[in-house]
């Protein structure tokens, strides 16, 4: 008697809500960040259900992430402000013990203890946020929902803007990266300056992965 086998094939976009209804949860290929990317996609689609525009949904999702991490960001800012306040004392110690590295290190940590400042307290909150921003990047890079989704002057959120392509080389003018760079510089200008290691950590945390 001949055996019978049945199979189900799917040919369509990798849209999470649809794939999960079909029992296919690992098709998105988010890799090691899947545990964080799936909630991000869910929140993105939820905001789009409330306001049917993925551009606005991305803005709301970004605001949500900022609100959730505000306590950590506030703590980091306070720590950087305290580090900025003790910079004159740090400069004096460097000048006084510049020829004695061991004594310089001892006096530096003594200053931290006396002022009750932890130089790493402004960096650790930033490190906690990095996986979330990587997940956001992975989702926005591969979300099929953004394909042909318009927002303001952009006709397709999944593609570069490419404005005035006939006037500018390399595919046209992209305003959003320029706006992002300007906002990043503005944010840095209003952020209390600490030592060089803290400033480098701040730049790593606020710049998106390439």
Rosetta blueprint (number, residue, H / E / L):
1 X L
2 X L
3 X L
4 X L
5 X L
6 X L
7 X L
8 X L
9 X L
10 X L
11 X L
12 X L
13 X L
14 X L
15 X L
16 X H
17 X H
18 X H
19 X H
20 X H
21 X H
22 X L
23 X L
24 X L
25 X L
26 X L
27 X L
28 X L
29 X L
30 X L
31 X H
32 X H
33 X H
34 X H
35 X H
36 X H
37 X H
38 X H
39 X H
40 X H
41 X H
42 X H
43 X H
44 X H
45 X H
46 X H
47 X H
48 X H
49 X H
50 X H
51 X L
52 X L
53 X L
54 X H
55 X H
56 X H
57 X H
58 X H
59 X H
60 X H
61 X H
62 X H
63 X H
64 X H
65 X H
66 X H
67 X H
68 X H
69 X L
70 X H
71 X H
72 X H
73 X H
74 X H
75 X H
76 X H
77 X H
78 X H
79 X H
80 X H
81 X H
82 X H
83 X H
84 X H
85 X H
86 X L
87 X H
88 X H
89 X H
90 X H
91 X H
92 X H
93 X H
94 X H
95 X H
96 X H
97 X L
98 X L
99 X L
100 X L
101 X H
102 X H
103 X H
104 X H
105 X H
106 X H
107 X H
108 X H
109 X H
110 X H
111 X H
112 X H
113 X H
114 X H
115 X H
116 X L
117 X L
118 X L
119 X L
120 X L
121 X H
122 X H
123 X H
124 X H
125 X H
126 X H
127 X H
128 X H
129 X H
130 X H
131 X H
132 X H
133 X H
134 X H
135 X H
136 X H
137 X H
138 X H
139 X H
140 X H
141 X H
142 X H
143 X L
144 X H
145 X H
146 X H
147 X L
148 X L
149 X L
150 X L
151 X E
152 X L
153 X L
154 X E
155 X L
156 X L
157 X L
158 X L
159 X L
160 X L
161 X L
162 X L
163 X E
164 X L
165 X L
166 X L
167 X L
168 X L
169 X L
170 X L
171 X L
172 X L
173 X E
174 X L
175 X H
176 X H
177 X H
178 X H
179 X H
180 X H
181 X H
182 X H
183 X H
184 X H
185 X H
186 X H
187 X H
188 X H
189 X H
190 X L
191 X L
192 X L
193 X L
194 X L
195 X L
196 X H
197 X H
198 X H
199 X H
200 X H
201 X H
202 X H
203 X H
204 X H
205 X H
206 X H
207 X L
208 X L
209 X L
210 X L
